[in-house]
Amino acid sequence: MSFQVLISALNADEKELLNGMKIQSDAVLVNQCETDGEDRIDIDGHSALIMRRSDRGVGLSRNTAMDNAQAKICLFSDEDIEYYDGYEEKVLAAFKRHPDASVITFNMDVDERRRTYINEKERKVGWTNYGRYPAYALAISLSDIRNKNIRFSHLFGGGAKYSNGEDSLFLHDCLKNRLKIYAVTDCLGKEKYRESTWFKGYTDKFFFDRGVLYHFLYGKAALLLGLRFLLSNKKTMLKDIRLSKALLLLKNGIVEGKTL
């Protein structure tokens, strides 16, 4: 099976970035910078398609990479990932173990402050647990995603109007289209810790944006699940804001989501 890493970056020195990520496979790098253009460079015998774009948004960047990918299996990535040796073989082996998979999520070594999950055993991912996986942990069968016309939202994530959530929406749409998603225990690399591009604390915007996201994820159940989210995380999220205010902000976000 052919394989490419699909990388989203911002104002990167492209060759230095690919070397620093320890890329050992073909790749598509979308570099959001000040100019537009395309190039192809060699990285230790592997081909990297470089796409420079002056527009902004991580969802747009990932869609651009998918549109220009040519491999059967693709792995999403960010510029702060450093891969371990053999990552391509691990991804392809996982798809051979799960030939019906359209998406597989892998483990990555990350700072505990940013960890949202760990795959302790191989299993299917469904409606009850899809919301915890970041895009950089996902590999896809490109033809399956294209056949269902599944895209990343341009509304959420770095460079977009609303905060993170584009990865959860992507998996939501995969499940909605009845694609099979698996979680496996293989660890592909590590995330080099850096300050978040979107998280600035539990501000008014955080709760409002969460409401917008929950509208798209949960529809009529958004407010109820939003309340559950706040109560489940009250020790960390509600230290400086009352539950009633956070819930009102979330509700206002839901209302705005209905207009989009």
C-alpha positions as CSV (number, residue, x, y, z in Angstrom):
1,M,0.0,0.0,0.0
2,S,1.3,3.5,-0.9
3,F,1.7,5.9,2.0
4,Q,2.0,9.7,2.6
5,V,2.2,11.9,5.6
6,L,-0.1,15.0,5.3
7,I,1.5,17.9,7.2
8,S,0.0,21.2,8.2
9,A,2.5,24.0,9.0
10,L,2.7,27.7,9.4
11,N,5.6,29.8,8.1
12,A,7.9,26.8,8.1
13,D,11.4,26.3,6.7
14,E,10.3,23.3,4.8
15,K,13.4,21.2,4.5
16,E,14.4,22.0,8.1
17,L,10.9,21.1,9.3
18,L,10.8,17.7,7.5
19,N,14.2,16.8,8.8
20,G,13.2,17.8,12.3
21,M,10.1,15.7,12.1
22,K,12.3,12.8,11.0
23,I,10.1,12.1,8.0
24,Q,11.0,8.7,6.5
25,S,8.2,8.5,3.9
26,D,6.6,10.4,1.1
27,A,4.7,13.5,2.3
28,V,2.5,16.4,1.4
29,L,3.4,19.6,3.3
30,V,1.0,22.5,3.2
31,N,2.9,25.5,4.4
32,Q,0.7,28.5,5.2
33,C,3.0,31.5,4.5
34,E,3.0,34.8,2.6
35,T,3.3,33.4,-0.9
36,D,1.5,30.8,-3.1
37,G,3.3,28.1,-5.1
38,E,4.3,24.5,-5.3
39,D,7.6,22.6,-5.2
40,R,8.9,19.1,-4.7
41,I,11.9,18.2,-2.6
42,D,13.7,15.0,-1.8
43,I,14.1,13.9,1.8
44,D,16.5,10.9,2.1
45,G,15.1,9.3,-1.0
46,H,11.5,10.2,-0.3
47,S,9.4,12.7,-2.2
48,A,7.8,15.6,-0.4
49,L,5.2,17.8,-2.3
50,I,5.4,21.3,-0.9
51,M,2.3,23.5,-1.2
52,R,2.7,27.1,-0.1
53,R,-0.6,28.9,0.6
54,S,-1.3,32.4,1.8
55,D,-4.7,31.6,3.2
56,R,-5.2,30.5,6.8
57,G,-6.9,27.8,8.7
58,V,-5.9,24.3,9.8
59,G,-9.1,22.7,8.3
60,L,-8.3,24.4,5.0
61,S,-4.7,23.2,5.2
62,R,-5.7,19.6,5.8
63,N,-8.2,19.6,3.0
64,T,-5.6,21.0,0.6
65,A,-3.3,18.2,1.6
66,M,-6.0,15.6,1.1
67,D,-6.9,17.0,-2.3
68,N,-3.3,16.7,-3.5
69,A,-2.4,13.4,-1.9
70,Q,-2.0,10.3,-4.1
71,A,-1.3,7.5,-1.7
72,K,-3.8,4.8,-0.6
73,I,-3.1,5.4,3.1
74,C,-2.4,8.9,4.5
75,L,-1.4,10.0,8.0
76,F,-2.3,13.5,9.2
77,S,0.4,15.4,11.0
78,D,1.3,18.8,12.5
79,E,4.7,20.5,12.5
80,D,5.4,19.7,16.2
81,I,5.4,16.0,15.7
82,E,8.7,14.0,15.7
83,Y,8.3,10.4,14.3
84,Y,9.9,7.2,15.6
85,D,11.6,4.9,13.2
86,G,9.2,2.5,11.4
87,Y,6.1,4.6,11.7
88,E,5.1,3.9,8.1
89,E,5.3,0.2,8.6
90,K,3.2,0.4,11.8
91,V,0.4,2.3,10.0
92,L,0.3,0.0,7.0
93,A,0.4,-3.1,9.3
94,A,-2.6,-1.7,11.2
95,F,-4.6,-1.4,8.0
96,K,-3.7,-4.9,7.1
97,R,-5.0,-6.1,10.4
98,H,-8.2,-4.1,9.9
99,P,-8.9,-4.2,6.2
100,D,-12.4,-2.7,6.7
101,A,-11.0,0.4,8.4
102,S,-11.4,3.8,6.9
103,V,-9.8,5.6,9.8
104,I,-7.3,4.3,12.4
105,T,-6.2,6.3,15.4
106,F,-2.7,5.7,16.9
107,N,-1.0,6.5,20.2
108,M,1.4,9.4,20.3
109,D,3.7,10.4,23.2
110,V,2.5,13.8,24.4
111,D,2.9,16.1,27.4
112,E,0.5,15.1,30.1
113,R,-1.0,18.6,30.1
114,R,-2.3,17.9,26.6
115,R,-3.2,14.2,26.8
116,T,-6.8,13.5,25.9
117,Y,-6.6,9.7,25.4
118,I,-4.5,6.6,25.3
119,N,-5.3,3.4,23.4
120,E,-4.7,0.6,25.8
121,K,-6.2,-2.1,23.5
122,E,-7.3,-2.4,19.9
123,R,-11.0,-1.7,19.5
124,K,-13.6,0.0,17.3
125,V,-14.3,3.7,17.9
126,G,-18.0,4.7,18.0
127,W,-20.4,7.4,19.0
128,T,-19.5,7.2,22.7
129,N,-15.7,7.8,22.4
130,Y,-14.9,9.5,19.1
131,G,-14.4,13.0,20.5
132,R,-11.0,12.5,22.2
133,Y,-8.7,12.0,19.2
134,P,-6.6,14.7,17.7
135,A,-6.1,14.9,13.9
136,Y,-2.3,14.2,14.2
137,A,-3.1,10.7,15.5
138,L,-5.4,9.7,12.6
139,A,-4.6,7.7,9.5
140,I,-7.1,7.3,6.7
141,S,-7.9,5.2,3.7
142,L,-7.9,8.2,1.3
143,S,-10.4,6.7,-1.3
144,D,-12.9,5.9,1.5
145,I,-12.8,9.5,2.7
146,R,-13.0,10.9,-0.9
147,N,-15.9,8.6,-1.8
148,K,-18.0,10.0,1.0
149,N,-16.8,13.6,0.4
150,I,-15.7,14.0,4.0
151,R,-13.8,17.3,4.7
152,F,-12.4,19.2,7.6
153,S,-14.5,22.1,8.8
154,H,-13.1,25.6,8.0
155,L,-15.0,27.0,11.0
156,F,-12.9,25.4,13.8
157,G,-9.3,25.1,14.8
158,G,-6.1,27.2,14.5
159,G,-6.6,30.2,12.1
160,A,-10.4,29.7,12.1
161,K,-13.2,31.7,13.8
162,Y,-13.9,29.2,16.5
163,S,-11.6,27.1,18.7
164,N,-10.6,23.5,18.3
165,G,-13.0,20.8,17.2
166,E,-12.3,20.2,13.6
167,D,-10.9,16.8,14.3
168,S,-14.0,15.7,16.3
169,L,-16.2,17.0,13.5
170,F,-14.2,15.0,11.0
171,L,-14.7,11.7,12.9
172,H,-18.3,12.6,13.5
173,D,-18.9,12.8,9.7
174,C,-17.0,9.5,9.3
175,L,-19.3,7.8,11.7
176,K,-22.4,9.5,10.2
177,N,-21.3,8.0,6.8
178,R,-20.9,4.5,8.5
179,L,-17.2,4.3,8.0
180,K,-15.3,2.0,10.3
181,I,-12.9,3.6,12.8
182,Y,-10.4,1.6,14.9
183,A,-8.1,2.5,17.7
184,V,-4.7,0.7,18.0
185,T,-1.9,0.7,20.5
186,D,1.0,1.4,18.2
187,C,2.9,4.6,19.1
188,L,4.1,6.5,16.1
189,G,6.1,9.4,17.6
190,K,6.0,12.2,20.0
191,E,4.6,15.7,20.2
192,K,7.2,18.5,21.0
193,Y,5.4,20.6,23.6
194,R,4.6,24.2,22.7
195,E,2.1,26.7,23.7
196,S,-1.4,26.1,22.3
197,T,-2.3,28.2,19.3
198,W,-6.0,28.3,20.4
199,F,-6.3,27.6,24.2
200,K,-5.9,30.8,26.3
201,G,-7.6,29.5,29.4
202,Y,-11.2,29.0,30.3
203,T,-12.4,32.3,29.0
204,D,-15.8,33.4,27.8
205,K,-14.7,32.5,24.2
206,F,-13.8,29.0,25.3
207,F,-17.3,28.2,26.6
208,F,-19.1,30.1,23.7
209,D,-17.0,28.3,21.1
210,R,-17.7,25.0,22.8
211,G,-21.4,25.7,22.4
212,V,-21.0,26.3,18.6
213,L,-19.1,23.0,18.3
214,Y,-21.7,21.1,20.4
215,H,-24.4,22.2,18.1
216,F,-22.7,20.6,15.1
217,L,-21.7,17.5,17.1
218,Y,-24.9,16.8,19.0
219,G,-27.8,18.7,17.5
220,K,-30.8,18.8,19.8
221,A,-28.8,17.2,22.7
222,A,-26.2,19.9,22.6
223,L,-27.3,21.8,25.7
224,L,-27.8,18.7,27.8
225,L,-24.4,17.3,26.9
226,G,-22.9,20.7,27.3
227,L,-24.1,20.8,30.9
228,R,-22.7,17.3,31.5
229,F,-19.4,18.5,30.0
230,L,-19.3,21.5,32.5
231,L,-20.2,19.4,35.5
232,S,-17.7,16.7,34.6
233,N,-14.9,19.3,34.4
234,K,-16.0,21.7,37.0
235,K,-12.9,21.3,39.2
236,T,-10.7,22.6,36.4
237,M,-12.9,24.7,34.2
238,L,-15.2,26.5,36.8
239,K,-12.6,27.9,39.2
240,D,-13.0,31.5,38.0
241,I,-16.5,31.4,36.4
242,R,-19.9,30.4,37.8
243,L,-21.6,27.4,36.3
244,S,-24.6,29.5,35.4
245,K,-22.5,32.0,33.4
246,A,-20.5,29.2,31.6
247,L,-23.8,27.4,30.7
248,L,-25.3,30.7,29.4
249,L,-22.2,31.2,27.2
250,L,-22.4,27.7,25.9
251,K,-26.1,28.1,25.2
252,N,-25.4,31.3,23.3
253,G,-22.8,29.4,21.2
254,I,-25.4,26.8,20.4
255,V,-27.8,29.4,19.2
256,E,-25.1,31.0,17.0
257,G,-24.3,27.5,15.6
258,K,-27.8,27.1,14.4
259,T,-27.4,30.2,12.2
260,L,-24.2,28.9,10.4
